[in-house]
Amino acid sequence: MDSPVGHYYWIRNMLKINNLRASVEGKPILNGLSLEVNAGEVHAVMGPNGSGKSTLANVLAGRDQYEVTSGTVTFKGRELLEVEPEIRAREGLFLAFQYPVEIPGVSNVHMLKAALNAMRTHQGEKELDAVSFLKLIKEKAELVGMKQEFLYRAVNEGFSGGEKKRNEVLQMSLFEPLLSVLDETDSGLDIDALRIVAEGINSLRSPERAMLVVTHYQRLLDYIEPDFVHVLAHGRIIRSGGKELAIELEEHGYGWVEEHACTA
Amino acid sequence: MDKTETDMNEQIDTEEHLESLTQREYKEGFVTDIDADTLPPGLDEDIIRTISTKKEEPEFLLEWRLNAYRNWLKMREPDWPHLHYPKIDFQEISYFSAPKQKKLLDSLDEVDPKLLETYEKLGIPLDEQKALAGVKVAVDAVFDSVSVATTFKETLAEAGVIFCPLSEAVTDYPELVQQYLGSVVPPGDNYYAALNSAVYSEGSFVYVPKGVRCPMELSTYFRINAMNTGQFERTLIIADEDSYVSYLEGCTAPMRDENQLHAAVVELVAMKGAEIKYSTVQNWYPGDENGKGGIYNFVTKRGVCKGEGSKISWTQVETGSAITWKYPSVVLEGDNSVGEFYSVALTGNYQQADTGTKMVHVGKNARSTIISKGISAGHGQNSYRGLVKILKGAENARNYSQCDSLLMGDKCGAHTFPYIEVKNPDAVVEHEATTSKISEDQLFYCRQRGLSEEDAVSMIVNGFCKEVFKELPMEFAVEAQKLLSISLEGAVG
């Protein structure tokens, strides 16, 4: 598709992963993974530790240490894998990190403003000035239940696990990405935080956006109802289904799906 | 807007990143083509007499210079710094250069337009009318060996503040100069201070009378222009009882293949209850990416907290020079006095810096703080060298030192040489040191948020330096951040 970049165009084919193989430090992790995500859909990717969930998220975001050995990925109909990480981000691909990093001395607002304006510039929009930005970020902070003082603290520095995740969701709701990849955003959250974070995520659901929710546990899916659930094992998707698959998983565990997949 | 909101806006503005990363080179590297009166290279007593005559100095100053020179001849160039450079031939340097002008200037209108243009290009406001629109900073502009203009002199005079070229002070306030010149850094203090004392040609003089809070920032802007010329300026600031002054210093030089020597001396005197805040953004030409050219910067800066409850604070951002050798120090004579040193030193390409401070506790209950941030990139070598000395009578002394090093790449180096001498058992001296690298994780995180790698590095480094930048006056802080970003260009990857 040759449509202009921008959040205003409805692009049906958001993400198309075809037979993707990737390795980390020479060790194969993804072994022929295929997945299609269309606009308006929320996909959950579930799997046990070491199944390749985080690798998938990082490959999509373009992290260096993850080496793609074969396969293709298109984002909005265009080849993704050769694109620099910052360009992917500016094009509307967002990764909510499993372990958000601390950046001492750089205040949250400062980084978020620089980031948002980098994206806006890329999309041909005017940069936001400090006043408009503050107004916007305060609204968003309220939406995800973040205290304002966190906006002025150094990025993630001294944040608890839950606060860091909340900060990720804050960024997501600020950037309004076309495709959000959430890498175990639920881990380390207590139930109240989980609910607020899920509300933040749900508020972004819309016909022109898509989400890929990577999680180990079913409990996040109590709050974010997926359209599709995929089970990842040994670097490939072994089973796909509707939201009921998540419930089955919860009941029977991953071993059951793997067995089931082998005999099927 | 409520107050916190205003603060927050300011916070964002101060932190605001360099958006125009367009100026990729040393933009101050131009040469002003101007007729100059330059002495031939070489150094002997005749040269010193000539300088003294040119400056129409009183006899005592000539004697003072000659003494310093005779001392210097007996001294050896220090070999202890962690610096490597070819031996300097002091006979190849010219010790005086001044733009030609026919008579004494009465107003700015009479300054050579080429000089005005030079400072305009550098963004230094010499036109008071223009400056009025913005933030008020009084500027003394020193071009090679002479001061070309000092602004806001009258406004300052109303408050009783004296701000003028040192040579003018020698004529107008000889007692003050005679009393204090060399009182903090004696002519024989060290090799470079002795050389400076013998040949210094210009600098700024500040006197803030009792109880006066200087109504504006004072600033001296040093510019080396002439080729093969050393710059030897000397600054003397006296803050009388219960006064306050904030002083800024900036410096640039043209790009040249040859190294040029800069050996300055700065002396600060703070009387009882007085406070001096001295900020430097040092941006002398650092040499090219192969280490060719650049300024050799050998500077002695020292302040004495003479009176009770006085305070001296040094803040420096050192991004320029091929070689930096400086240790802005505080002698805490007064009881309850405070000494501070905040430093960011960046060495990229083949730059070398050996910098730090000395805090000498003499009086009782004195406190000193040292925050040093060293950034090494390319083949840069960065050393922190600091002395904390607690004398026997310095009861209840407190010192806190923090030295953080940031390494970028694997060809650079960071070194820390802390010296601690404690003669009084009450003293509490703390020293913390860290060395880190910009992590892949941090870079990737920023890039995933749409920031280019260069902007990400610049943001992370600025964050690393924040504790120091926040000590700088606002406009200077912004300038320092820009400078850092430009200096970091190409340091990644």
Interface residues (C-beta under 8 A of the other chain):
Chain A: A61 G62 R63 D64 Q65 E84 P85 E86 R88 A89 R90 F94 L95 F97 Y99 P100 V101 I103 P104 G105 V106 S107 V109 H110 M111 L112 K113 A114 A115 L116 A118 M119 H122 A130 V131 F133 L134 Y152 A154 Q171 F175
Chain B: M1 E5 M8 N9 Q11 I12 D13 E15 E16 H17 S439 E440 D441 Q442 F444 Y445 C446 R447 Q448 R449 G450 L451 S452 E453 D455 M459 I460 N462 G463 F464 C465 K466 E467
